[in-house]
Amino acid sequence: YQSLSTKGLPMVFVDSYYPEFPGTYVAVDDEAIGITATNHLISMGHKNIMGIFPHEDRQGHLRYKGYAEALVAAGLPLKDEYIHWYSKENVEEELTRASLWKSIKECSAAFCFNDSLALMLIDQLKHKDILVPEDFSVIGVDNIFMAKRSELTSIVHPGKELGKAAAELL
């Protein structure tokens, strides 16, 4: 990015940015998304809430931060064993780990980084005869088409608006 910047090429980061690299960006407030999603689950009466986030993604860390803030503010447990980190390469493996299923047994809800991950989790839950939302609640982010056709609760992500803002900035 530094090389492109020194050549004078215009750049706009979309969805995330690098604080170490001063550049223009458009993004949602991922920390606020984490707070909103977690508070929604708390308002539904959930006390033990697991979180599943990508470890290599700035957005994932910000959503985790909001998740953690909401739990602490509500006086609920923020337990390491309820937090699961994955990479794009091992997401399917992560959803079958014994540690994740131990969390599912101890928790009543999960905040997933995005809808794709949440739908994968819901599929795994169905294979174990765990009903969503009757037995376990799941919330994701993006409000993708498939989320609208499932048991998933989703936070809307304004992708089109971000794209339009980025184009206008360029």
Accessible surface in RSA format (square Angstrom, percent):
REM  Atomic radii and reference values for relative SASA: ProtOr
REM  Chains: A
REM  Algorithm: Lee & Richards
REM  Probe-radius: 1.40
REM  Slices: 20
REM RES _ NUM      All-atoms   Total-Side   Main-Chain    Non-polar    All polar
REM                ABS   REL    ABS   REL    ABS   REL    ABS   REL    ABS   REL
RES TYR A   1   131.33  61.3  98.09  55.8  33.24  86.5  62.00  46.6  69.33  85.5
RES GLN A   2   112.15  62.7 109.55  80.1   2.60   6.2  58.58 124.7  53.57  40.6
RES SER A   3    66.15  55.9  57.70  77.0   8.45  19.5  45.50  96.9  20.65  28.9
RES LEU A   4    73.93  41.2  73.93  52.9   0.00   0.0  73.93  51.9   0.00   0.0
RES SER A   5    47.76  40.4  33.97  45.3  13.79  31.8   2.59   5.5  45.18  63.3
RES THR A   6   103.72  73.8  65.19  66.1  38.54  91.8  61.47  82.6  42.25  63.9
RES LYS A   7   147.52  72.0 112.49  69.0  35.03  83.4  73.39  66.1  74.13  79.0
RES GLY A   8    60.83  75.0   0.00   N/A  60.83  75.0  34.56  94.8  26.27  58.8
RES LEU A   9    93.06  51.8  86.05  61.6   7.01  17.6  86.06  60.4   7.00  18.8
RES PRO A  10    96.67  70.5  72.82  66.4  23.86  86.7  83.17  68.7  13.50  83.9
RES MET A  11    47.21  24.4  30.19  20.0  17.02  40.5  30.68  26.1  16.53  21.9
RES VAL A  12    26.77  17.6   3.96   3.6  22.81  55.0   4.40   3.8  22.38  60.7
RES PHE A  13    23.97  12.0  21.44  13.3   2.53   6.6  23.97  14.5   0.00   0.0
RES VAL A  14    73.17  48.1  50.00  45.3  23.17  55.8  50.00  43.4  23.17  62.8
RES ASP A  15    40.28  28.2  39.99  39.8   0.29   0.7   8.03  18.9  32.25  32.2
RES SER A  16    30.79  26.0  25.80  34.4   4.99  11.5  26.59  56.6   4.20   5.9
RES TYR A  17    56.57  26.4  54.97  31.3   1.59   4.1  27.07  20.3  29.50  36.4
RES TYR A  18   103.01  48.1 102.48  58.3   0.53   1.4  62.90  47.3  40.11  49.4
RES PRO A  19    79.30  57.8  47.35  43.2  31.95 116.2  53.56  44.2  25.74 160.0
RES GLU A  20   144.88  83.2 108.92  82.4  35.97  85.6  77.56 150.0  67.33  55.0
RES PHE A  21    26.47  13.2  21.62  13.4   4.85  12.6  21.93  13.3   4.54  13.0
RES PRO A  22   120.63  87.9  94.82  86.4  25.81  93.8 105.66  87.2  14.97  93.0
RES GLY A  23    38.23  47.1   0.00   N/A  38.23  47.1  18.48  50.7  19.75  44.2
RES THR A  24    64.43  45.8  56.57  57.3   7.86  18.7  26.09  35.0  38.33  58.0
RES TYR A  25    95.11  44.4  78.91  44.9  16.21  42.2  42.16  31.7  52.95  65.3
RES VAL A  26    18.82  12.4  14.62  13.2   4.21  10.1  18.82  16.4   0.00   0.0
RES ALA A  27    36.47  33.5   6.79  10.5  29.68  67.5   6.79   9.6  29.68  78.6
RES VAL A  28    27.72  18.2  13.69  12.4  14.02  33.8  20.30  17.6   7.42  20.1
RES ASP A  29    93.30  65.4  77.55  77.2  15.75  37.2  37.97  89.4  55.34  55.2
RES ASP A  30     3.93   2.8   2.20   2.2   1.73   4.1   0.00   0.0   3.93   3.9
RES GLU A  31    41.43  23.8  41.06  31.1   0.38   0.9  10.30  19.9  31.13  25.4
RES ALA A  32    40.79  37.5  38.55  59.5   2.24   5.1  40.07  56.4   0.71   1.9
RES ILE A  33    16.04   9.1  14.85  11.1   1.20   2.9  15.97  11.5   0.07   0.2
RES GLY A  34     0.00   0.0   0.00   N/A   0.00   0.0   0.00   0.0   0.00   0.0
RES ILE A  35    54.77  31.2  54.77  40.8   0.00   0.0  54.77  39.4   0.00   0.0
RES THR A  36    74.53  53.0  69.14  70.1   5.39  12.8  48.05  64.5  26.48  40.0
RES ALA A  37     0.00   0.0   0.00   0.0   0.00   0.0   0.00   0.0   0.00   0.0
RES THR A  38     0.00   0.0   0.00   0.0   0.00   0.0   0.00   0.0   0.00   0.0
RES ASN A  39    66.38  45.8  63.05  60.9   3.33   8.0  22.11  53.2  44.28  42.8
RES HIS A  40    69.62  38.1  63.88  44.4   5.75  14.7  44.08  45.4  25.55  29.7
RES LEU A  41     3.75   2.1   3.75   2.7   0.00   0.0   3.75   2.6   0.00   0.0
RES ILE A  42    38.64  22.0  31.58  23.5   7.05  17.0  31.58  22.7   7.05  19.1
RES SER A  43    90.53  76.5  48.94  65.3  41.59  95.8  50.44 107.4  40.09  56.2
RES MET A  44   121.56  63.0  88.29  58.4  33.27  79.2  73.91  62.8  47.65  63.1
RES GLY A  45    48.18  59.4   0.00   N/A  48.18  59.4  31.15  85.5  17.03  38.1
RES HIS A  46    26.70  14.6  24.09  16.7   2.60   6.7  20.05  20.7   6.64   7.7
RES LYS A  47   131.67  64.2 129.32  79.3   2.35   5.6  87.50  78.8  44.17  47.0
RES ASN A  48    46.15  31.8  44.77  43.3   1.38   3.3   1.70   4.1  44.44  43.0
RES ILE A  49     0.22   0.1   0.00   0.0   0.22   0.5   0.00   0.0   0.22   0.6
RES MET A  50     0.00   0.0   0.00   0.0   0.00   0.0   0.00   0.0   0.00   0.0
RES GLY A  51     0.00   0.0   0.00   N/A   0.00   0.0   0.00   0.0   0.00   0.0
RES ILE A  52     0.37   0.2   0.37   0.3   0.00   0.0   0.37   0.3   0.00   0.0
RES PHE A  53     0.00   0.0   0.00   0.0   0.00   0.0   0.00   0.0   0.00   0.0
RES PRO A  54     4.70   3.4   4.70   4.3   0.00   0.0   4.70   3.9   0.00   0.0
RES HIS A  55    93.00  50.8  82.07  57.0  10.93  28.0  57.44  59.2  35.56  41.4
RES GLU A  56    86.38  49.6  49.67  37.6  36.71  87.4  58.79 113.7  27.59  22.5
RES ASP A  57    31.46  22.0  26.31  26.2   5.16  12.2   8.12  19.1  23.34  23.3
RES ARG A  58    76.27  32.0  62.82  32.0  13.45  32.0  27.96  38.2  48.31  29.3
RES GLN A  59    20.84  11.7  20.84  15.2   0.00   0.0   0.29   0.6  20.55  15.6
RES GLY A  60     0.00   0.0   0.00   N/A   0.00   0.0   0.00   0.0   0.00   0.0
RES HIS A  61    84.51  46.2  80.95  56.3   3.56   9.1  59.09  60.9  25.41  29.6
RES LEU A  62    42.02  23.4  42.01  30.1   0.01   0.0  42.02  29.5   0.00   0.0
RES ARG A  63     4.13   1.7   4.13   2.1   0.00   0.0   0.00   0.0   4.13   2.5
RES TYR A  64    57.65  26.9  57.65  32.8   0.00   0.0  32.32  24.3  25.33  31.2
RES LYS A  65   100.69  49.1  99.57  61.1   1.13   2.7  54.82  49.3  45.87  48.9
RES GLY A  66     0.00   0.0   0.00   N/A   0.00   0.0   0.00   0.0   0.00   0.0
RES TYR A  67     0.31   0.1   0.31   0.2   0.00   0.0   0.00   0.0   0.31   0.4
RES ALA A  68    12.95  11.9  12.77  19.7   0.18   0.4  12.95  18.2   0.00   0.0
RES GLU A  69    65.10  37.4  57.39  43.4   7.71  18.4  40.23  77.8  24.88  20.3
RES ALA A  70     3.51   3.2   0.00   0.0   3.51   8.0   3.10   4.4   0.41   1.1
RES LEU A  71     0.33   0.2   0.33   0.2   0.00   0.0   0.33   0.2   0.00   0.0
RES VAL A  72    97.75  64.3  84.42  76.4  13.34  32.1  87.06  75.6  10.69  29.0
RES ALA A  73    94.22  86.6  50.35  77.7  43.87  99.8  62.40  87.9  31.83  84.3
RES ALA A  74    48.98  45.0  13.22  20.4  35.76  81.4  25.95  36.5  23.03  61.0
RES GLY A  75    68.12  84.0   0.00   N/A  68.12  84.0  36.16  99.2  31.96  71.6
RES LEU A  76    27.17  15.1  18.01  12.9   9.16  23.0  19.10  13.4   8.07  21.7
RES PRO A  77    47.03  34.3  34.55  31.5  12.48  45.4  45.92  37.9   1.11   6.9
RES LEU A  78    66.79  37.2  37.47  26.8  29.32  73.7  37.58  26.4  29.21  78.6
RES LYS A  79    81.15  39.6  77.16  47.3   3.99   9.5  38.51  34.7  42.64  45.4
RES ASP A  80   123.74  86.7 110.65 110.1  13.09  31.0  34.58  81.4  89.16  88.9
RES GLU A  81    91.40  52.5  79.10  59.8  12.30  29.3  45.85  88.7  45.55  37.2
RES TYR A  82     4.78   2.2   4.78   2.7   0.00   0.0   0.63   0.5   4.15   5.1
RES ILE A  83    18.93  10.8   7.31   5.4  11.62  28.0   7.31   5.3  11.62  31.5
RES HIS A  84    10.58   5.8   7.99   5.6   2.59   6.6   5.59   5.8   4.99   5.8
RES TRP A  85    81.82  32.8  67.76  32.8  14.06  33.0  51.10  27.2  30.72  49.8
RES TYR A  86    13.70   6.4  13.44   7.6   0.27   0.7   8.14   6.1   5.56   6.9
RES SER A  87    14.96  12.6  14.96  20.0   0.00   0.0   7.62  16.2   7.34  10.3
RES LYS A  88   154.39  75.3 134.80  82.7  19.58  46.6  84.40  76.0  69.99  74.6
RES GLU A  89   158.25  90.9 118.46  89.6  39.79  94.7  72.76 140.7  85.50  69.8
RES ASN A  90    38.17  26.3  36.23  35.0   1.94   4.7  15.84  38.1  22.32  21.6
RES VAL A  91    24.93  16.4  24.64  22.3   0.29   0.7  24.64  21.4   0.29   0.8
RES GLU A  92   124.84  71.7 120.20  90.9   4.64  11.1  38.66  74.8  86.18  70.4
RES GLU A  93    98.15  56.4  89.05  67.4   9.10  21.7  39.16  75.8  58.99  48.2
RES GLU A  94    10.55   6.1  10.55   8.0   0.00   0.0   0.48   0.9  10.07   8.2
RES LEU A  95     2.08   1.2   2.08   1.5   0.00   0.0   2.08   1.5   0.00   0.0
RES THR A  96    83.06  59.1  61.71  62.6  21.35  50.9  46.94  63.1  36.12  54.6
RES ARG A  97    88.91  37.3  81.88  41.7   7.03  16.7  29.27  40.0  59.64  36.1
RES ALA A  98    87.50  80.5  69.89 107.9  17.61  40.1  76.95 108.4  10.55  27.9
RES SER A  99    60.95  51.5  51.11  68.2   9.84  22.7  47.31 100.7  13.64  19.1
RES LEU A 100     0.00   0.0   0.00   0.0   0.00   0.0   0.00   0.0   0.00   0.0
RES TRP A 101    27.63  11.1  27.61  13.4   0.02   0.0  25.59  13.6   2.04   3.3
RES LYS A 102   120.19  58.6 116.09  71.2   4.10   9.8  92.68  83.4  27.51  29.3
RES SER A 103     2.16   1.8   1.13   1.5   1.03   2.4   0.86   1.8   1.29   1.8
RES ILE A 104     8.21   4.7   3.57   2.7   4.64  11.2   3.57   2.6   4.64  12.6
RES LYS A 105   175.99  85.9 138.81  85.2  37.17  88.5  88.70  79.8  87.28  93.0
RES GLU A 106    70.50  40.5  51.36  38.9  19.15  45.6  35.98  69.6  34.53  28.2
RES CYS A 107    10.32   7.8   0.00   0.0  10.32  24.2   1.06   2.7   9.26  10.0
RES SER A 108    39.78  33.6  38.22  51.0   1.56   3.6  35.87  76.4   3.91   5.5
RES ALA A 109     0.00   0.0   0.00   0.0   0.00   0.0   0.00   0.0   0.00   0.0
RES ALA A 110     0.00   0.0   0.00   0.0   0.00   0.0   0.00   0.0   0.00   0.0
RES PHE A 111     0.00   0.0   0.00   0.0   0.00   0.0   0.00   0.0   0.00   0.0
RES CYS A 112     0.00   0.0   0.00   0.0   0.00   0.0   0.00   0.0   0.00   0.0
RES PHE A 113    18.83   9.4  18.83  11.7   0.00   0.0  18.83  11.4   0.00   0.0
RES ASN A 114    32.79  22.6  32.79  31.7   0.00   0.0   1.66   4.0  31.12  30.1
RES ASP A 115     0.00   0.0   0.00   0.0   0.00   0.0   0.00   0.0   0.00   0.0
RES SER A 116    60.59  51.2  55.73  74.4   4.86  11.2  31.20  66.4  29.39  41.2
RES LEU A 117     4.45   2.5   2.87   2.1   1.58   4.0   3.80   2.7   0.65   1.7
RES ALA A 118     0.00   0.0   0.00   0.0   0.00   0.0   0.00   0.0   0.00   0.0
RES LEU A 119    37.92  21.1  32.41  23.2   5.51  13.9  32.64  22.9   5.29  14.2
RES MET A 120    59.14  30.6  54.38  36.0   4.76  11.3  39.64  33.7  19.50  25.8
RES LEU A 121     0.00   0.0   0.00   0.0   0.00   0.0   0.00   0.0   0.00   0.0
RES ILE A 122     4.87   2.8   4.87   3.6   0.00   0.0   4.87   3.5   0.00   0.0
RES ASP A 123    70.30  49.2  68.58  68.3   1.72   4.1  17.81  41.9  52.48  52.3
RES GLN A 124    47.17  26.4  47.06  34.4   0.11   0.3   0.28   0.6  46.90  35.6
RES LEU A 125     0.00   0.0   0.00   0.0   0.00   0.0   0.00   0.0   0.00   0.0
RES LYS A 126   104.08  50.8  90.54  55.6  13.54  32.2  52.81  47.5  51.27  54.6
RES HIS A 127   135.44  74.0 103.23  71.8  32.20  82.4  74.44  76.7  60.99  71.0
RES LYS A 128   119.83  58.5  98.18  60.2  21.64  51.5  51.25  46.1  68.58  73.1
RES ASP A 129   126.46  88.6 105.14 104.6  21.32  50.4  31.99  75.3  94.46  94.2
RES ILE A 130    39.08  22.2  38.82  28.9   0.26   0.6  39.08  28.1   0.00   0.0
RES LEU A 131   101.13  56.3 101.06  72.3   0.08   0.2 101.13  71.0   0.00   0.0
RES VAL A 132     8.27   5.4   0.54   0.5   7.73  18.6   0.54   0.5   7.73  21.0
RES PRO A 133    79.95  58.3  67.97  62.0  11.99  43.6  68.00  56.1  11.95  74.3
RES GLU A 134   129.07  74.1  89.06  67.4  40.01  95.3  53.44 103.4  75.62  61.7
RES ASP A 135    82.49  57.8  53.54  53.3  28.94  68.4  21.57  50.8  60.92  60.8
RES PHE A 136     4.42   2.2   3.20   2.0   1.22   3.2   4.26   2.6   0.16   0.5
RES SER A 137    15.80  13.4  15.58  20.8   0.22   0.5   8.04  17.1   7.76  10.9
RES VAL A 138     4.30   2.8   0.00   0.0   4.30  10.4   0.00   0.0   4.30  11.7
RES ILE A 139     1.63   0.9   1.63   1.2   0.00   0.0   1.63   1.2   0.00   0.0
RES GLY A 140     0.00   0.0   0.00   N/A   0.00   0.0   0.00   0.0   0.00   0.0
RES VAL A 141     0.00   0.0   0.00   0.0   0.00   0.0   0.00   0.0   0.00   0.0
RES ASP A 142    45.55  31.9  35.33  35.2  10.22  24.2   8.73  20.5  36.83  36.7
RES ASN A 143    43.48  30.0  35.26  34.1   8.21  19.8   2.01   4.8  41.47  40.1
RES ILE A 144    60.50  34.4  53.15  39.6   7.35  17.7  60.50  43.6   0.00   0.0
RES PHE A 145   126.12  63.1 118.85  73.6   7.28  18.9 119.27  72.3   6.85  19.6
RES MET A 146   109.38  56.6 108.86  72.0   0.53   1.3  90.64  77.1  18.75  24.8
RES ALA A 147     3.29   3.0   0.39   0.6   2.90   6.6   0.63   0.9   2.66   7.0
RES LYS A 148   126.50  61.7  92.39  56.7  34.11  81.2  50.41  45.4  76.09  81.0
RES ARG A 149   163.80  68.8 127.04  64.8  36.75  87.5  49.02  67.0 114.78  69.6
RES SER A 150    41.59  35.1  12.13  16.2  29.46  67.9  21.26  45.3  20.33  28.5
RES GLU A 151    66.51  38.2  46.04  34.8  20.47  48.7  31.87  61.6  34.64  28.3
RES LEU A 152    15.47   8.6   0.00   0.0  15.47  38.9   0.15   0.1  15.32  41.2
RES THR A 153    60.53  43.1  55.21  56.0   5.31  12.7  29.99  40.3  30.54  46.2
RES SER A 154    26.07  22.0   2.00   2.7  24.08  55.5   2.00   4.2  24.08  33.7
RES ILE A 155    31.51  17.9  28.00  20.9   3.51   8.4  31.51  22.7   0.00   0.0
RES VAL A 156    98.47  64.8  84.55  76.5  13.92  33.6  84.55  73.5  13.92  37.8
RES HIS A 157    29.31  16.0  16.37  11.4  12.94  33.1   9.07   9.4  20.23  23.5
RES PRO A 158    45.34  33.0  41.33  37.7   4.01  14.6  45.34  37.4   0.00   0.0
RES GLY A 159    37.55  46.3   0.00   N/A  37.55  46.3  26.70  73.3  10.85  24.3
RES LYS A 160   188.63  92.0 172.07 105.6  16.55  39.4 122.99 110.7  65.64  69.9
RES GLU A 161   112.10  64.4 105.58  79.9   6.52  15.5  58.13 112.4  53.97  44.1
RES LEU A 162    17.30   9.6  17.14  12.3   0.16   0.4  17.30  12.1   0.00   0.0
RES GLY A 163    35.38  43.6   0.00   N/A  35.38  43.6  30.19  82.9   5.19  11.6
RES LYS A 164   138.44  67.5 130.25  79.9   8.19  19.5  79.53  71.6  58.91  62.8
RES ALA A 165    34.35  31.6  31.77  49.0   2.58   5.9  33.50  47.2   0.84   2.2
RES ALA A 166     8.61   7.9   8.61  13.3   0.00   0.0   8.61  12.1   0.00   0.0
RES ALA A 167    68.36  62.9  50.09  77.3  18.27  41.6  54.20  76.3  14.15  37.5
RES GLU A 168   126.21  72.5  92.21  69.8  34.00  81.0  50.70  98.1  75.52  61.7
RES LEU A 169    97.15  54.1  66.74  47.7  30.41  76.4  70.04  49.2  27.11  72.9
RES LEU A 170   117.73  65.6  68.54  49.0  49.19 123.6  82.14  57.7  35.59  95.8
END  Absolute sums over single chains surface
CHAIN  1 A     9280.3       7364.0       1916.3       5388.4       3891.9
END  Absolute sums over all chains
TOTAL          9280.3       7364.0       1916.3       5388.4       3891.9
